[in-house]
């Protein structure tokens, strides 16, 4: 099986979340963030201008997806829990609806992975296949950086649906 790290594309614009870290707190652990949010959350954000589109995938301050990507994850992971967050851009009078999945955390980073010199960023990721246990999408258990991993089936389905703002990076499976 092939697996890919999902992240926000270089062309996508990340909204400004203002006081997120003072209210929620900084955390690499999505589990901590997920637990601190209400079932429905409303948050003020700032976008550059009216032409700036809300992307289907946002990775900061936590992993959140649009309704279309939410439906796709539900297709592959029917039991997955989600919380809803509405993002309000008051200046431009726009609203983006997102869902935050409660992704399982899997400790499967292989020792053959390559890191930057500070060992805080993965340069070439490798995963232990037997530890993944058939997960379609999950959080990689690693305390240094937030990594969302998805299998080829889910990634292909996302690209067929023309998900905006997502880039992928393949991780080797051992």
ZADO-1210 file (C-alpha; in nm, 4 decimals, padded with zeros to 6 digits):
<atoms>
<atom x="00.0000" y="00.0000" z="00.0000" code="UNK" pos="1"/>
<atom x="00.1142" y="00.3549" z="-00.0672" code="UNK" pos="2"/>
<atom x="00.0818" y="00.6388" z="00.1847" code="UNK" pos="3"/>
<atom x="00.1153" y="01.0142" z="00.1527" code="UNK" pos="4"/>
<atom x="00.1566" y="01.3052" z="00.3878" code="UNK" pos="5"/>
<atom x="-00.1146" y="01.5665" z="00.3327" code="UNK" pos="6"/>
<atom x="-00.0377" y="01.9320" z="00.3715" code="UNK" pos="7"/>
<atom x="-00.1657" y="02.2650" z="00.2544" code="UNK" pos="8"/>
<atom x="-00.0407" y="02.3555" z="-00.0901" code="UNK" pos="9"/>
<atom x="00.2009" y="02.6394" z="-00.1505" code="UNK" pos="10"/>
<atom x="-00.0597" y="02.8212" z="-00.3613" code="UNK" pos="11"/>
<atom x="-00.3248" y="02.8043" z="-00.0905" code="UNK" pos="12"/>
<atom x="-00.3756" y="03.0926" z="00.1467" code="UNK" pos="13"/>
<atom x="-00.4036" y="03.0117" z="00.5150" code="UNK" pos="14"/>
<atom x="-00.6532" y="03.2380" z="00.6977" code="UNK" pos="15"/>
<atom x="-00.5225" y="03.4309" z="00.9972" code="UNK" pos="16"/>
<atom x="-00.6645" y="03.2748" z="01.3150" code="UNK" pos="17"/>
<atom x="-00.5801" y="03.5644" z="01.5462" code="UNK" pos="18"/>
<atom x="-00.6146" y="03.4542" z="01.9074" code="UNK" pos="19"/>
<atom x="-00.6261" y="03.0755" z="01.8504" code="UNK" pos="20"/>
<atom x="-00.3154" y="03.0052" z="02.0547" code="UNK" pos="21"/>
<atom x="-00.4259" y="03.2183" z="02.3500" code="UNK" pos="22"/>
<atom x="-00.7640" y="03.0420" z="02.3670" code="UNK" pos="23"/>
<atom x="-00.6774" y="02.6875" z="02.2552" code="UNK" pos="24"/>
<atom x="-00.3019" y="02.6785" z="02.3138" code="UNK" pos="25"/>
<atom x="-00.0178" y="02.5683" z="02.0872" code="UNK" pos="26"/>
<atom x="-00.0068" y="02.1952" z="02.0331" code="UNK" pos="27"/>
<atom x="00.1387" y="01.9488" z="01.7869" code="UNK" pos="28"/>
<atom x="-00.1118" y="01.7011" z="01.9288" code="UNK" pos="29"/>
<atom x="-00.4413" y="01.7206" z="01.7393" code="UNK" pos="30"/>
<atom x="-00.5967" y="01.5120" z="02.0161" code="UNK" pos="31"/>
<atom x="-00.5447" y="01.7926" z="02.2678" code="UNK" pos="32"/>
<atom x="-00.6883" y="02.0503" z="02.0264" code="UNK" pos="33"/>
<atom x="-00.9877" y="01.8307" z="01.9404" code="UNK" pos="34"/>
<atom x="-01.0711" y="01.7841" z="02.3077" code="UNK" pos="35"/>
<atom x="-01.0660" y="02.1593" z="02.3771" code="UNK" pos="36"/>
<atom x="-01.3146" y="02.2467" z="02.1012" code="UNK" pos="37"/>
<atom x="-01.6925" y="02.2468" z="02.1377" code="UNK" pos="38"/>
<atom x="-01.9077" y="02.0351" z="01.9031" code="UNK" pos="39"/>
<atom x="-01.9707" y="02.3566" z="01.7072" code="UNK" pos="40"/>
<atom x="-01.7198" y="02.6394" z="01.7138" code="UNK" pos="41"/>
<atom x="-01.7345" y="02.9820" z="01.5490" code="UNK" pos="42"/>
<atom x="-01.4069" y="03.1620" z="01.4865" code="UNK" pos="43"/>
<atom x="-01.3120" y="03.5000" z="01.3414" code="UNK" pos="44"/>
<atom x="-01.0403" y="03.4810" z="01.0784" code="UNK" pos="45"/>
<atom x="-00.8729" y="03.7204" z="00.8381" code="UNK" pos="46"/>
<atom x="-00.8291" y="03.6579" z="00.4678" code="UNK" pos="47"/>
<atom x="-00.6203" y="03.8827" z="00.2446" code="UNK" pos="48"/>
<atom x="-00.9079" y="03.9999" z="00.0265" code="UNK" pos="49"/>
<atom x="-01.2450" y="03.9054" z="-00.1229" code="UNK" pos="50"/>
<atom x="-01.0849" y="03.7047" z="-00.4036" code="UNK" pos="51"/>
<atom x="-00.9014" y="03.4772" z="-00.1608" code="UNK" pos="52"/>
<atom x="-01.0784" y="03.1419" z="-00.1544" code="UNK" pos="53"/>
<atom x="-01.1227" y="02.9181" z="00.1464" code="UNK" pos="54"/>
<atom x="-00.9234" y="02.6025" z="00.0647" code="UNK" pos="55"/>
<atom x="-01.0600" y="02.2489" z="00.1159" code="UNK" pos="56"/>
<atom x="-00.7683" y="02.1573" z="00.3415" code="UNK" pos="57"/>
<atom x="-00.6270" y="02.3711" z="00.6222" code="UNK" pos="58"/>
<atom x="-00.3405" y="02.2387" z="00.8304" code="UNK" pos="59"/>
<atom x="-00.2799" y="02.5190" z="01.0796" code="UNK" pos="60"/>
<atom x="-00.3622" y="02.5747" z="01.3577" code="UNK" pos="61"/>
<atom x="-00.5074" y="02.2234" z="01.3266" code="UNK" pos="62"/>
<atom x="-00.6121" y="01.9869" z="01.0474" code="UNK" pos="63"/>
<atom x="-00.9560" y="02.0855" z="00.9167" code="UNK" pos="64"/>
<atom x="-01.1377" y="02.0017" z="00.5965" code="UNK" pos="65"/>
<atom x="-01.4241" y="02.1378" z="00.3875" code="UNK" pos="66"/>
<atom x="-01.7624" y="01.9644" z="00.3633" code="UNK" pos="67"/>
<atom x="-01.6573" y="01.7847" z="00.0431" code="UNK" pos="68"/>
<atom x="-01.3417" y="01.6429" z="00.2016" code="UNK" pos="69"/>
<atom x="-01.5433" y="01.5636" z="00.5179" code="UNK" pos="70"/>
<atom x="-01.7826" y="01.3545" z="00.3058" code="UNK" pos="71"/>
<atom x="-01.4881" y="01.1745" z="00.1478" code="UNK" pos="72"/>
<atom x="-01.3328" y="01.0875" z="00.4848" code="UNK" pos="73"/>
<atom x="-01.6738" y="00.9637" z="00.6068" code="UNK" pos="74"/>
<atom x="-01.6909" y="00.7395" z="00.2999" code="UNK" pos="75"/>
<atom x="-01.3578" y="00.5733" z="00.3876" code="UNK" pos="76"/>
<atom x="-01.3919" y="00.5961" z="00.7674" code="UNK" pos="77"/>
<atom x="-01.7647" y="00.5816" z="00.8522" code="UNK" pos="78"/>
<atom x="-01.7079" y="00.5755" z="01.2295" code="UNK" pos="79"/>
<atom x="-01.4838" y="00.8825" z="01.2382" code="UNK" pos="80"/>
<atom x="-01.5932" y="01.1595" z="01.4768" code="UNK" pos="81"/>
<atom x="-01.5826" y="01.5240" z="01.3688" code="UNK" pos="82"/>
<atom x="-01.6344" y="01.8669" z="01.5189" code="UNK" pos="83"/>
<atom x="-01.7701" y="02.1574" z="01.3182" code="UNK" pos="84"/>
<atom x="-01.6010" y="02.4966" z="01.2918" code="UNK" pos="85"/>
<atom x="-01.7321" y="02.7997" z="01.1037" code="UNK" pos="86"/>
<atom x="-01.4692" y="03.0546" z="01.0029" code="UNK" pos="87"/>
<atom x="-01.5931" y="03.4146" z="00.9733" code="UNK" pos="88"/>
<atom x="-01.4024" y="03.6690" z="00.7678" code="UNK" pos="89"/>
<atom x="-01.5808" y="03.9852" z="00.8876" code="UNK" pos="90"/>
<atom x="-01.3814" y="04.2267" z="00.6747" code="UNK" pos="91"/>
<atom x="-01.4794" y="04.0557" z="00.3489" code="UNK" pos="92"/>
<atom x="-01.8164" y="03.9220" z="00.4712" code="UNK" pos="93"/>
<atom x="-01.7383" y="03.5558" z="00.4047" code="UNK" pos="94"/>
<atom x="-01.7890" y="03.2287" z="00.5905" code="UNK" pos="95"/>
<atom x="-01.6044" y="02.8976" z="00.5509" code="UNK" pos="96"/>
<atom x="-01.7475" y="02.5760" z="00.6957" code="UNK" pos="97"/>
<atom x="-01.4989" y="02.3154" z="00.8122" code="UNK" pos="98"/>
<atom x="-01.4855" y="01.9876" z="00.9987" code="UNK" pos="99"/>
<atom x="-01.2102" y="01.8745" z="01.2325" code="UNK" pos="100"/>
<atom x="-01.1683" y="01.4961" z="01.2305" code="UNK" pos="101"/>
<atom x="-01.0711" y="01.3059" z="01.5420" code="UNK" pos="102"/>
<atom x="-00.8000" y="01.1145" z="01.3588" code="UNK" pos="103"/>
<atom x="-00.6426" y="00.8077" z="01.5164" code="UNK" pos="104"/>
<atom x="-00.2780" y="00.8520" z="01.6104" code="UNK" pos="105"/>
<atom x="-00.0504" y="00.5775" z="01.4789" code="UNK" pos="106"/>
<atom x="00.3059" y="00.5199" z="01.5986" code="UNK" pos="107"/>
<atom x="00.4510" y="00.3910" z="01.2713" code="UNK" pos="108"/>
<atom x="00.7432" y="00.6192" z="01.1810" code="UNK" pos="109"/>
<atom x="01.0230" y="00.3905" z="01.0650" code="UNK" pos="110"/>
<atom x="01.3801" y="00.4422" z="01.1889" code="UNK" pos="111"/>
<atom x="01.4988" y="00.4683" z="00.8275" code="UNK" pos="112"/>
<atom x="01.3234" y="00.8076" z="00.7898" code="UNK" pos="113"/>
<atom x="01.5518" y="01.1020" z="00.7115" code="UNK" pos="114"/>
<atom x="01.5352" y="01.4221" z="00.9187" code="UNK" pos="115"/>
<atom x="01.6772" y="01.7721" z="00.8986" code="UNK" pos="116"/>
<atom x="01.9883" y="01.8435" z="01.1047" code="UNK" pos="117"/>
<atom x="01.7807" y="01.9482" z="01.4088" code="UNK" pos="118"/>
<atom x="01.5643" y="01.6324" z="01.3859" code="UNK" pos="119"/>
<atom x="01.2511" y="01.8507" z="01.3988" code="UNK" pos="120"/>
<atom x="01.1383" y="01.8035" z="01.0375" code="UNK" pos="121"/>
<atom x="01.1003" y="01.4897" z="00.8301" code="UNK" pos="122"/>
<atom x="01.2873" y="01.5132" z="00.4986" code="UNK" pos="123"/>
<atom x="01.2043" y="01.1624" z="00.3687" code="UNK" pos="124"/>
<atom x="00.9416" y="00.9729" z="00.5610" code="UNK" pos="125"/>
<atom x="00.9234" y="00.5970" z="00.5994" code="UNK" pos="126"/>
<atom x="00.6409" y="00.4046" z="00.7664" code="UNK" pos="127"/>
<atom x="00.6149" y="00.0558" z="00.9203" code="UNK" pos="128"/>
<atom x="00.3307" y="-00.1077" z="00.7296" code="UNK" pos="129"/>
<atom x="00.2378" y="-00.3625" z="00.9971" code="UNK" pos="130"/>
<atom x="00.1727" y="-00.0824" z="01.2493" code="UNK" pos="131"/>
<atom x="-00.0694" y="00.1041" z="01.0220" code="UNK" pos="132"/>
<atom x="-00.3301" y="-00.1739" z="01.0348" code="UNK" pos="133"/>
<atom x="-00.5328" y="-00.0627" z="00.7334" code="UNK" pos="134"/>
<atom x="-00.6002" y="00.2973" z="00.8396" code="UNK" pos="135"/>
<atom x="-00.7093" y="00.5188" z="00.5488" code="UNK" pos="136"/>
<atom x="-00.6165" y="00.8463" z="00.7213" code="UNK" pos="137"/>
<atom x="-00.4370" y="00.9095" z="01.0502" code="UNK" pos="138"/>
<atom x="-00.2072" y="01.1345" z="01.2491" code="UNK" pos="139"/>
<atom x="00.1511" y="01.0188" z="01.2632" code="UNK" pos="140"/>
<atom x="00.2597" y="00.9893" z="01.6251" code="UNK" pos="141"/>
<atom x="00.5614" y="01.2167" z="01.6373" code="UNK" pos="142"/>
<atom x="00.6119" y="01.4923" z="01.8900" code="UNK" pos="143"/>
<atom x="00.8122" y="01.7266" z="01.6670" code="UNK" pos="144"/>
<atom x="00.5729" y="01.8036" z="01.3835" code="UNK" pos="145"/>
<atom x="00.2081" y="01.7526" z="01.2870" code="UNK" pos="146"/>
<atom x="00.1805" y="01.4938" z="01.0095" code="UNK" pos="147"/>
<atom x="-00.1441" y="01.3781" z="00.8508" code="UNK" pos="148"/>
<atom x="-00.1041" y="01.0575" z="00.6497" code="UNK" pos="149"/>
<atom x="-00.3550" y="00.9124" z="00.4004" code="UNK" pos="150"/>
<atom x="-00.3531" y="00.6066" z="00.1784" code="UNK" pos="151"/>
<atom x="-00.3523" y="00.6101" z="-00.2005" code="UNK" pos="152"/>
<atom x="-00.7251" y="00.5337" z="-00.2304" code="UNK" pos="153"/>
<atom x="-00.8281" y="00.8371" z="-00.0264" code="UNK" pos="154"/>
<atom x="-00.5739" y="01.0656" z="-00.1935" code="UNK" pos="155"/>
<atom x="-00.6830" y="00.9617" z="-00.5439" code="UNK" pos="156"/>
<atom x="-01.0472" y="01.0168" z="-00.4505" code="UNK" pos="157"/>
<atom x="-00.9628" y="01.3648" z="-00.3209" code="UNK" pos="158"/>
<atom x="-00.7877" y="01.4617" z="-00.6430" code="UNK" pos="159"/>
<atom x="-01.0758" y="01.3249" z="-00.8532" code="UNK" pos="160"/>
<atom x="-01.3039" y="01.5558" z="-00.6549" code="UNK" pos="161"/>
<atom x="-01.0644" y="01.8428" z="-00.7278" code="UNK" pos="162"/>
<atom x="-00.9915" y="01.9185" z="-00.3626" code="UNK" pos="163"/>
<atom x="-00.8332" y="02.2643" z="-00.3474" code="UNK" pos="164"/>
<atom x="-00.5275" y="02.3522" z="-00.1454" code="UNK" pos="165"/>
<atom x="-00.3887" y="02.0050" z="-00.0832" code="UNK" pos="166"/>
<atom x="-00.0428" y="01.8818" z="-00.1684" code="UNK" pos="167"/>
<atom x="00.0990" y="01.5404" z="-00.1002" code="UNK" pos="168"/>
<atom x="00.4363" y="01.3903" z="-00.0279" code="UNK" pos="169"/>
<atom x="00.4841" y="01.0165" z="-00.0586" code="UNK" pos="170"/>
<atom x="00.6248" y="00.8250" z="00.2370" code="UNK" pos="171"/>
<atom x="00.8035" y="00.4932" z="00.1799" code="UNK" pos="172"/>
<atom x="00.6371" y="00.1896" z="00.3361" code="UNK" pos="173"/>
<atom x="00.8618" y="-00.0786" z="00.4819" code="UNK" pos="174"/>
</atoms>
